Amino acid sequence: MKIINKLWIFALMMLALTSCKKEEQTISDLEKLRNSSNQKTYPAVQMDSVQVINGITTLKVEQLLELTTLYLSGSRNTEIDTTIYSQMQGYFHKPDSLTFKPLFKELESLKVKSVKVNNLKVYKEIQNQDTLDLAKFNVEYFDSKNKSIGTFEKNAQYTLISKPVKFKKEFQFYFVNFYQNPLKKDSTSLGVTK
């Protein structure tokens, strides 16, 4: 009888163990963003420089838009909001008080809660003697119910600044302009023109 009871208990335990499903934990985009760093995000395999720039630009656009929606969903007067805002400023070469105005205005007016970036393409445009690095992309906005608001074509101007580190030539990525028309540089120096 003891053997039958032990076998019965063993069978119940095995049944309980096999019936338990192991649920996969998915990592949210917010968690990915919190745990991301500015380290390499592309494989060590040699890539074409345009592919690398395209990949980095896509990543930076997505991160900036996610930070912006996160910032706008808060009360904008807490420590975490201040931290998020300073992170957002770190994506720009020379941020000022007008840097985020068009972005905030559009996202607030449409009540955007999340975004998805598609079809990003980088290209160069020559203005007089200046070369502008530009990105054109589609951004899809979603509301609080994760329902699509619409897809819009946007552009951004960026710059890569050389930061040599121990015999390596590395570049720092910054946006110059985001959601605005590209800045038209003027090659003439300041002074009196006739």
ChimeraX commands (.cxc) that place a marker at each C-alpha (Angstrom):
marker #1 position 0.00,0.00,0.00 radius 0.5
marker #1 position 2.85,2.39,0.79 radius 0.5
marker #1 position 4.36,1.72,-2.63 radius 0.5
marker #1 position 1.05,2.48,-4.37 radius 0.5
marker #1 position 0.67,5.75,-2.39 radius 0.5
marker #1 position 4.23,6.75,-3.25 radius 0.5
marker #1 position 3.68,5.94,-6.93 radius 0.5
marker #1 position 0.41,7.86,-6.88 radius 0.5
marker #1 position 2.07,10.93,-5.31 radius 0.5
marker #1 position 4.97,10.65,-7.75 radius 0.5
marker #1 position 2.55,10.49,-10.70 radius 0.5
marker #1 position 0.65,13.55,-9.44 radius 0.5
marker #1 position 3.90,15.48,-9.03 radius 0.5
marker #1 position 5.02,14.57,-12.55 radius 0.5
marker #1 position 1.63,15.58,-13.93 radius 0.5
marker #1 position 1.83,18.90,-12.10 radius 0.5
marker #1 position 5.34,19.56,-13.39 radius 0.5
marker #1 position 4.50,18.74,-17.01 radius 0.5
marker #1 position 1.26,20.73,-16.99 radius 0.5
marker #1 position 3.02,23.93,-15.96 radius 0.5
marker #1 position 3.73,26.05,-18.99 radius 0.5
marker #1 position 6.81,28.14,-19.09 radius 0.5
marker #1 position 5.71,31.58,-20.20 radius 0.5
marker #1 position 8.14,33.59,-22.27 radius 0.5
marker #1 position 8.88,37.01,-20.92 radius 0.5
marker #1 position 8.94,39.71,-23.53 radius 0.5
marker #1 position 11.03,42.79,-22.98 radius 0.5
marker #1 position 9.16,46.01,-23.63 radius 0.5
marker #1 position 10.62,48.77,-25.77 radius 0.5
marker #1 position 10.83,50.93,-22.67 radius 0.5
marker #1 position 13.02,48.33,-20.91 radius 0.5
marker #1 position 15.25,48.08,-24.00 radius 0.5
marker #1 position 15.61,51.85,-24.00 radius 0.5
marker #1 position 16.43,52.00,-20.28 radius 0.5
marker #1 position 19.12,49.36,-20.66 radius 0.5
marker #1 position 20.64,50.61,-23.90 radius 0.5
marker #1 position 23.94,52.37,-24.20 radius 0.5
marker #1 position 25.87,54.16,-26.89 radius 0.5
marker #1 position 28.00,51.12,-27.61 radius 0.5
marker #1 position 28.11,49.45,-31.00 radius 0.5
marker #1 position 24.70,48.31,-32.17 radius 0.5
marker #1 position 25.78,46.71,-35.40 radius 0.5
marker #1 position 27.55,43.40,-35.93 radius 0.5
marker #1 position 31.33,43.16,-36.13 radius 0.5
marker #1 position 31.01,42.05,-39.75 radius 0.5
marker #1 position 32.21,44.73,-42.12 radius 0.5
marker #1 position 29.34,46.88,-43.30 radius 0.5
marker #1 position 29.15,49.57,-45.90 radius 0.5
marker #1 position 29.40,53.01,-44.28 radius 0.5
marker #1 position 25.98,53.99,-45.66 radius 0.5
marker #1 position 24.45,50.87,-44.07 radius 0.5
marker #1 position 26.07,51.69,-40.73 radius 0.5
marker #1 position 24.91,55.32,-40.84 radius 0.5
marker #1 position 21.43,54.19,-41.88 radius 0.5
marker #1 position 21.27,51.73,-38.97 radius 0.5
marker #1 position 22.56,54.25,-36.43 radius 0.5
marker #1 position 20.20,56.95,-37.69 radius 0.5
marker #1 position 17.22,54.59,-37.49 radius 0.5
marker #1 position 18.15,53.66,-33.94 radius 0.5
marker #1 position 18.63,57.28,-32.86 radius 0.5
marker #1 position 15.34,58.41,-34.45 radius 0.5
marker #1 position 13.44,55.59,-32.71 radius 0.5
marker #1 position 15.09,56.30,-29.35 radius 0.5
marker #1 position 14.44,60.02,-29.54 radius 0.5
marker #1 position 10.78,59.53,-30.47 radius 0.5
marker #1 position 10.29,56.96,-27.68 radius 0.5
marker #1 position 11.88,59.30,-25.15 radius 0.5
marker #1 position 9.68,62.14,-26.39 radius 0.5
marker #1 position 6.46,60.15,-26.03 radius 0.5
marker #1 position 7.59,59.04,-22.58 radius 0.5
marker #1 position 8.36,62.64,-21.60 radius 0.5
marker #1 position 5.03,63.92,-22.90 radius 0.5
marker #1 position 3.11,61.23,-21.01 radius 0.5
marker #1 position 4.55,62.48,-17.70 radius 0.5
marker #1 position 3.80,65.62,-15.74 radius 0.5
marker #1 position 7.05,67.29,-16.91 radius 0.5
marker #1 position 7.97,68.50,-13.45 radius 0.5
marker #1 position 9.42,65.41,-11.77 radius 0.5
marker #1 position 13.02,64.31,-11.51 radius 0.5
marker #1 position 12.50,61.51,-14.03 radius 0.5
marker #1 position 11.00,63.98,-16.50 radius 0.5
marker #1 position 14.04,66.22,-16.08 radius 0.5
marker #1 position 16.31,63.24,-16.67 radius 0.5
marker #1 position 14.40,62.20,-19.78 radius 0.5
marker #1 position 14.54,65.76,-21.12 radius 0.5
marker #1 position 18.29,65.97,-20.59 radius 0.5
marker #1 position 18.68,62.62,-22.38 radius 0.5
marker #1 position 16.69,64.02,-25.28 radius 0.5
marker #1 position 18.95,67.07,-25.41 radius 0.5
marker #1 position 21.96,64.73,-25.63 radius 0.5
marker #1 position 20.79,63.64,-29.08 radius 0.5
marker #1 position 21.29,67.18,-30.43 radius 0.5
marker #1 position 24.49,68.97,-31.32 radius 0.5
marker #1 position 23.40,72.38,-30.02 radius 0.5
marker #1 position 20.02,72.09,-28.31 radius 0.5
marker #1 position 18.12,75.24,-27.41 radius 0.5
marker #1 position 14.64,76.13,-26.20 radius 0.5
marker #1 position 13.15,75.77,-29.70 radius 0.5
marker #1 position 14.68,72.37,-30.48 radius 0.5
marker #1 position 11.68,70.30,-29.40 radius 0.5
marker #1 position 8.88,72.77,-30.10 radius 0.5
marker #1 position 7.69,71.30,-33.47 radius 0.5
marker #1 position 8.02,67.75,-32.19 radius 0.5
marker #1 position 6.09,68.39,-28.97 radius 0.5
marker #1 position 3.43,70.38,-30.79 radius 0.5
marker #1 position 2.71,67.60,-33.29 radius 0.5
marker #1 position 2.75,64.73,-30.80 radius 0.5
marker #1 position 0.55,66.58,-28.30 radius 0.5
marker #1 position -2.00,67.71,-30.89 radius 0.5
marker #1 position -2.44,64.14,-32.16 radius 0.5
marker #1 position -2.35,62.64,-28.61 radius 0.5
marker #1 position 0.39,60.18,-29.61 radius 0.5
marker #1 position 1.34,57.48,-27.09 radius 0.5
marker #1 position 3.75,55.40,-29.20 radius 0.5
marker #1 position 5.53,55.54,-32.55 radius 0.5
marker #1 position 7.02,53.25,-35.17 radius 0.5
marker #1 position 9.71,54.35,-37.65 radius 0.5
marker #1 position 9.73,52.86,-41.17 radius 0.5
marker #1 position 11.59,53.31,-44.46 radius 0.5
marker #1 position 14.43,55.48,-43.21 radius 0.5
marker #1 position 16.83,56.59,-45.93 radius 0.5
marker #1 position 19.91,58.74,-45.48 radius 0.5
marker #1 position 21.18,61.02,-48.20 radius 0.5
marker #1 position 23.38,64.04,-48.73 radius 0.5
marker #1 position 22.32,67.35,-50.19 radius 0.5
marker #1 position 24.79,69.93,-51.43 radius 0.5
marker #1 position 23.95,73.57,-50.73 radius 0.5
marker #1 position 26.51,75.98,-52.21 radius 0.5
marker #1 position 29.75,74.52,-50.82 radius 0.5
marker #1 position 28.16,72.78,-47.84 radius 0.5
marker #1 position 27.08,69.16,-47.66 radius 0.5
marker #1 position 24.04,68.46,-45.49 radius 0.5
marker #1 position 23.50,64.97,-44.06 radius 0.5
marker #1 position 19.77,64.29,-44.12 radius 0.5
marker #1 position 17.41,61.44,-43.27 radius 0.5
marker #1 position 13.92,60.96,-44.61 radius 0.5
marker #1 position 11.61,58.48,-42.89 radius 0.5
marker #1 position 8.01,57.52,-42.29 radius 0.5
marker #1 position 6.71,57.58,-38.75 radius 0.5
marker #1 position 3.48,55.90,-37.72 radius 0.5
marker #1 position 1.70,57.30,-34.67 radius 0.5
marker #1 position -0.44,55.24,-32.28 radius 0.5
marker #1 position -2.92,56.43,-29.66 radius 0.5
marker #1 position -3.40,55.15,-26.11 radius 0.5
marker #1 position -5.43,52.17,-27.39 radius 0.5
marker #1 position -2.56,51.25,-29.76 radius 0.5
marker #1 position -4.72,52.25,-32.72 radius 0.5
marker #1 position -2.93,53.82,-35.68 radius 0.5
marker #1 position -3.44,57.57,-36.00 radius 0.5
marker #1 position -1.61,57.77,-39.32 radius 0.5
marker #1 position 1.73,57.58,-41.09 radius 0.5
marker #1 position 3.64,60.77,-41.82 radius 0.5
marker #1 position 6.78,61.51,-43.81 radius 0.5
marker #1 position 9.37,63.35,-41.74 radius 0.5
marker #1 position 12.94,64.45,-42.10 radius 0.5
marker #1 position 15.92,65.10,-39.90 radius 0.5
marker #1 position 19.32,66.65,-40.36 radius 0.5
marker #1 position 22.24,65.05,-38.55 radius 0.5
marker #1 position 25.98,65.42,-38.23 radius 0.5
marker #1 position 28.81,63.04,-37.42 radius 0.5
marker #1 position 31.57,64.63,-35.35 radius 0.5
marker #1 position 34.97,62.94,-35.31 radius 0.5
marker #1 position 36.17,61.90,-31.87 radius 0.5
marker #1 position 39.56,60.17,-32.20 radius 0.5
marker #1 position 40.20,57.60,-29.47 radius 0.5
marker #1 position 43.55,55.77,-29.27 radius 0.5
marker #1 position 44.46,55.26,-32.91 radius 0.5
marker #1 position 40.81,54.75,-33.86 radius 0.5
marker #1 position 38.63,57.22,-35.62 radius 0.5
marker #1 position 35.20,57.23,-34.01 radius 0.5
marker #1 position 32.24,59.47,-34.70 radius 0.5
marker #1 position 29.62,60.92,-32.41 radius 0.5
marker #1 position 26.11,61.16,-33.88 radius 0.5
marker #1 position 24.01,64.28,-33.26 radius 0.5
marker #1 position 20.84,65.68,-34.75 radius 0.5
marker #1 position 21.11,69.23,-36.01 radius 0.5
marker #1 position 17.44,69.55,-36.89 radius 0.5
marker #1 position 14.51,67.21,-36.22 radius 0.5
marker #1 position 11.01,67.47,-37.75 radius 0.5
marker #1 position 11.93,70.80,-39.29 radius 0.5
marker #1 position 13.17,71.76,-42.71 radius 0.5
marker #1 position 16.95,71.31,-42.99 radius 0.5
marker #1 position 19.01,74.31,-42.01 radius 0.5
marker #1 position 20.43,76.01,-45.05 radius 0.5
marker #1 position 24.03,76.78,-44.18 radius 0.5
marker #1 position 25.66,79.87,-45.55 radius 0.5
marker #1 position 29.31,79.44,-46.47 radius 0.5
marker #1 position 30.10,83.14,-46.33 radius 0.5
marker #1 position 31.80,84.33,-43.21 radius 0.5
marker #1 position 30.25,86.96,-40.99 radius 0.5
marker #1 position 30.95,90.51,-41.89 radius 0.5
marker #1 position 29.84,93.30,-44.16 radius 0.5
marker #1 position 28.80,92.33,-47.65 radius 0.5
marker #1 position 28.44,94.76,-50.49 radius 0.5
marker link #1:1,2 radius 0.2
marker link #1:2,3 radius 0.2
marker link #1:3,4 radius 0.2
marker link #1:4,5 radius 0.2
marker link #1:5,6 radius 0.2
marker link #1:6,7 radius 0.2
marker link #1:7,8 radius 0.2
marker link #1:8,9 radius 0.2
marker link #1:9,10 radius 0.2
marker link #1:10,11 radius 0.2
marker link #1:11,12 radius 0.2
marker link #1:12,13 radius 0.2
marker link #1:13,14 radius 0.2
marker link #1:14,15 radius 0.2
marker link #1:15,16 radius 0.2
marker link #1:16,17 radius 0.2
marker link #1:17,18 radius 0.2
marker link #1:18,19 radius 0.2
marker link #1:19,20 radius 0.2
marker link #1:20,21 radius 0.2
marker link #1:21,22 radius 0.2
marker link #1:22,23 radius 0.2
marker link #1:23,24 radius 0.2
marker link #1:24,25 radius 0.2
marker link #1:25,26 radius 0.2
marker link #1:26,27 radius 0.2
marker link #1:27,28 radius 0.2
marker link #1:28,29 radius 0.2
marker link #1:29,30 radius 0.2
marker link #1:30,31 radius 0.2
marker link #1:31,32 radius 0.2
marker link #1:32,33 radius 0.2
marker link #1:33,34 radius 0.2
marker link #1:34,35 radius 0.2
marker link #1:35,36 radius 0.2
marker link #1:36,37 radius 0.2
marker link #1:37,38 radius 0.2
marker link #1:38,39 radius 0.2
marker link #1:39,40 radius 0.2
marker link #1:40,41 radius 0.2
marker link #1:41,42 radius 0.2
marker link #1:42,43 radius 0.2
marker link #1:43,44 radius 0.2
marker link #1:44,45 radius 0.2
marker link #1:45,46 radius 0.2
marker link #1:46,47 radius 0.2
marker link #1:47,48 radius 0.2
marker link #1:48,49 radius 0.2
marker link #1:49,50 radius 0.2
marker link #1:50,51 radius 0.2
marker link #1:51,52 radius 0.2
marker link #1:52,53 radius 0.2
marker link #1:53,54 radius 0.2
marker link #1:54,55 radius 0.2
marker link #1:55,56 radius 0.2
marker link #1:56,57 radius 0.2
marker link #1:57,58 radius 0.2
marker link #1:58,59 radius 0.2
marker link #1:59,60 radius 0.2
marker link #1:60,61 radius 0.2
marker link #1:61,62 radius 0.2
marker link #1:62,63 radius 0.2
marker link #1:63,64 radius 0.2
marker link #1:64,65 radius 0.2
marker link #1:65,66 radius 0.2
marker link #1:66,67 radius 0.2
marker link #1:67,68 radius 0.2
marker link #1:68,69 radius 0.2
marker link #1:69,70 radius 0.2
marker link #1:70,71 radius 0.2
marker link #1:71,72 radius 0.2
marker link #1:72,73 radius 0.2
marker link #1:73,74 radius 0.2
marker link #1:74,75 radius 0.2
marker link #1:75,76 radius 0.2
marker link #1:76,77 radius 0.2
marker link #1:77,78 radius 0.2
marker link #1:78,79 radius 0.2
marker link #1:79,80 radius 0.2
marker link #1:80,81 radius 0.2
marker link #1:81,82 radius 0.2
marker link #1:82,83 radius 0.2
marker link #1:83,84 radius 0.2
marker link #1:84,85 radius 0.2
marker link #1:85,86 radius 0.2
marker link #1:86,87 radius 0.2
marker link #1:87,88 radius 0.2
marker link #1:88,89 radius 0.2
marker link #1:89,90 radius 0.2
marker link #1:90,91 radius 0.2
marker link #1:91,92 radius 0.2
marker link #1:92,93 radius 0.2
marker link #1:93,94 radius 0.2
marker link #1:94,95 radius 0.2
marker link #1:95,96 radius 0.2
marker link #1:96,97 radius 0.2
marker link #1:97,98 radius 0.2
marker link #1:98,99 radius 0.2
marker link #1:99,100 radius 0.2
marker link #1:100,101 radius 0.2
marker link #1:101,102 radius 0.2
marker link #1:102,103 radius 0.2
marker link #1:103,104 radius 0.2
marker link #1:104,105 radius 0.2
marker link #1:105,106 radius 0.2
marker link #1:106,107 radius 0.2
marker link #1:107,108 radius 0.2
marker link #1:108,109 radius 0.2
marker link #1:109,110 radius 0.2
marker link #1:110,111 radius 0.2
marker link #1:111,112 radius 0.2
marker link #1:112,113 radius 0.2
marker link #1:113,114 radius 0.2
marker link #1:114,115 radius 0.2
marker link #1:115,116 radius 0.2
marker link #1:116,117 radius 0.2
marker link #1:117,118 radius 0.2
marker link #1:118,119 radius 0.2
marker link #1:119,120 radius 0.2
marker link #1:120,121 radius 0.2
marker link #1:121,122 radius 0.2
marker link #1:122,123 radius 0.2
marker link #1:123,124 radius 0.2
marker link #1:124,125 radius 0.2
marker link #1:125,126 radius 0.2
marker link #1:126,127 radius 0.2
marker link #1:127,128 radius 0.2
marker link #1:128,129 radius 0.2
marker link #1:129,130 radius 0.2
marker link #1:130,131 radius 0.2
marker link #1:131,132 radius 0.2
marker link #1:132,133 radius 0.2
marker link #1:133,134 radius 0.2
marker link #1:134,135 radius 0.2
marker link #1:135,136 radius 0.2
marker link #1:136,137 radius 0.2
marker link #1:137,138 radius 0.2
marker link #1:138,139 radius 0.2
marker link #1:139,140 radius 0.2
marker link #1:140,141 radius 0.2
marker link #1:141,142 radius 0.2
marker link #1:142,143 radius 0.2
marker link #1:143,144 radius 0.2
marker link #1:144,145 radius 0.2
marker link #1:145,146 radius 0.2
marker link #1:146,147 radius 0.2
marker link #1:147,148 radius 0.2
marker link #1:148,149 radius 0.2
marker link #1:149,150 radius 0.2
marker link #1:150,151 radius 0.2
marker link #1:151,152 radius 0.2
marker link #1:152,153 radius 0.2
marker link #1:153,154 radius 0.2
marker link #1:154,155 radius 0.2
marker link #1:155,156 radius 0.2
marker link #1:156,157 radius 0.2
marker link #1:157,158 radius 0.2
marker link #1:158,159 radius 0.2
marker link #1:159,160 radius 0.2
marker link #1:160,161 radius 0.2
marker link #1:161,162 radius 0.2
marker link #1:162,163 radius 0.2
marker link #1:163,164 radius 0.2
marker link #1:164,165 radius 0.2
marker link #1:165,166 radius 0.2
marker link #1:166,167 radius 0.2
marker link #1:167,168 radius 0.2
marker link #1:168,169 radius 0.2
marker link #1:169,170 radius 0.2
marker link #1:170,171 radius 0.2
marker link #1:171,172 radius 0.2
marker link #1:172,173 radius 0.2
marker link #1:173,174 radius 0.2
marker link #1:174,175 radius 0.2
marker link #1:175,176 radius 0.2
marker link #1:176,177 radius 0.2
marker link #1:177,178 radius 0.2
marker link #1:178,179 radius 0.2
marker link #1:179,180 radius 0.2
marker link #1:180,181 radius 0.2
marker link #1:181,182 radius 0.2
marker link #1:182,183 radius 0.2
marker link #1:183,184 radius 0.2
marker link #1:184,185 radius 0.2
marker link #1:185,186 radius 0.2
marker link #1:186,187 radius 0.2
marker link #1:187,188 radius 0.2
marker link #1:188,189 radius 0.2
marker link #1:189,190 radius 0.2
marker link #1:190,191 radius 0.2
marker link #1:191,192 radius 0.2
marker link #1:192,193 radius 0.2
marker link #1:193,194 radius 0.2
view
